[in-house]
């Protein structure tokens, strides 16, 4: 299993290669922190994604945690961080909502 830090670095590199601006807004535990990805659409809305397990298949997949006005998404992220200090938060900016989370290698 990959460490959280390794996965974050690989994800940031993929985003860079796709010319999608990305920032680490909260640095979680390097070894085992969970990762949350916020996609700001630059129109006042955003969506946050968290990685979950599909109980039927055992596979990992990214699921929407919250979507809507950006201040509401930010409030939800702050709430998550309040009870998980090891949580990584990556913010990307994509008008089209492109996150690359559905690409091979990013589910793991």
C-alpha positions as CSV (number, residue, x, y, z in Angstrom):
1,X,0.0,0.0,0.0
2,X,1.3,3.5,-0.9
3,X,1.9,6.0,1.8
4,X,-0.4,9.1,1.7
5,X,2.6,11.4,1.0
6,X,3.7,9.3,-2.0
7,X,0.1,9.2,-3.4
8,X,-0.3,13.0,-2.9
9,X,3.0,13.7,-4.7
10,X,2.1,11.4,-7.6
11,X,-1.3,13.0,-7.8
12,X,0.1,16.6,-7.8
13,X,2.5,15.6,-10.6
14,X,-0.3,14.2,-12.7
15,X,-2.3,17.4,-12.2
16,X,0.7,19.5,-13.1
17,X,1.2,17.5,-16.3
18,X,-2.5,18.1,-17.2
19,X,-2.1,21.9,-16.5
20,X,-4.6,21.7,-13.6
21,X,-3.6,24.0,-10.7
22,X,-3.4,22.2,-7.4
23,X,-2.4,23.1,-3.8
24,X,-2.0,21.1,-0.6
25,X,-4.1,23.1,1.8
26,X,-3.8,20.7,4.7
27,X,-0.8,18.4,5.2
28,X,-1.9,15.2,6.9
29,X,0.0,12.2,8.3
30,X,2.7,11.2,5.8
31,X,2.3,7.5,6.3
32,X,-1.4,6.9,6.8
33,X,-3.5,10.1,6.5
34,X,-6.7,10.0,4.5
35,X,-6.9,12.3,1.5
36,X,-9.7,14.7,0.5
37,X,-9.8,16.4,-2.8
38,X,-11.6,19.7,-3.3
39,X,-12.4,20.8,-6.9
40,X,-13.1,24.5,-7.1
41,X,-14.9,25.3,-10.3
42,X,-14.1,29.0,-10.2
43,X,-17.7,30.0,-10.4
44,X,-18.5,30.0,-6.7
45,X,-19.2,26.3,-6.5
46,X,-17.0,23.3,-5.5
47,X,-17.1,19.6,-4.8
48,X,-15.1,17.6,-2.3
49,X,-14.2,13.9,-2.9
50,X,-13.1,11.2,-0.4
51,X,-11.8,7.8,-1.1
52,X,-14.1,5.0,0.0
53,X,-14.4,1.2,-0.3
54,X,-17.0,-0.4,-2.4
55,X,-18.4,-3.0,0.0
56,X,-19.6,-5.2,-2.8
57,X,-16.3,-5.5,-4.6
58,X,-13.7,-4.4,-2.1
59,X,-12.4,-1.9,-4.6
60,X,-11.5,1.7,-3.7
61,X,-13.3,4.5,-5.4
62,X,-13.7,8.2,-5.1
63,X,-17.1,9.4,-3.9
64,X,-18.5,12.9,-3.6
65,X,-18.5,14.1,0.0
66,X,-20.2,17.4,-0.6
67,X,-21.0,19.6,-3.5
68,X,-22.5,23.1,-3.8
69,X,-21.5,26.7,-2.9
70,X,-17.8,26.9,-2.2
71,X,-18.3,28.3,1.3
72,X,-20.4,25.3,2.2
73,X,-17.9,22.9,0.8
74,X,-15.1,24.6,2.8
75,X,-17.2,24.4,6.0
76,X,-17.6,20.7,5.5
77,X,-13.9,20.3,5.0
78,X,-13.2,22.2,8.2
79,X,-15.6,19.9,10.0
80,X,-13.8,16.8,8.7
81,X,-10.4,18.3,9.7
82,X,-11.7,19.1,13.2
83,X,-12.0,15.4,14.0
84,X,-9.3,14.0,11.7
85,X,-6.0,16.0,12.1
86,X,-4.2,13.5,9.9
87,X,-6.4,14.4,6.9
88,X,-4.7,15.7,3.8
89,X,-6.7,18.3,1.7
90,X,-5.8,19.0,-1.9
91,X,-7.5,21.8,-3.7
92,X,-7.6,21.9,-7.4
93,X,-9.0,24.6,-9.7
94,X,-10.9,23.3,-12.8
95,X,-13.8,25.1,-14.4
96,X,-14.9,21.8,-16.0
97,X,-14.6,19.9,-12.7
98,X,-11.8,17.7,-14.0
99,X,-10.1,15.9,-11.1
100,X,-8.3,13.0,-12.8
101,X,-9.5,10.8,-9.9
102,X,-11.0,8.3,-12.4
103,X,-7.6,7.6,-14.0
104,X,-5.7,4.4,-13.6
105,X,-3.4,4.4,-10.6
106,X,-5.3,7.1,-8.7
107,X,-7.8,4.8,-7.1
108,X,-5.1,3.1,-5.1
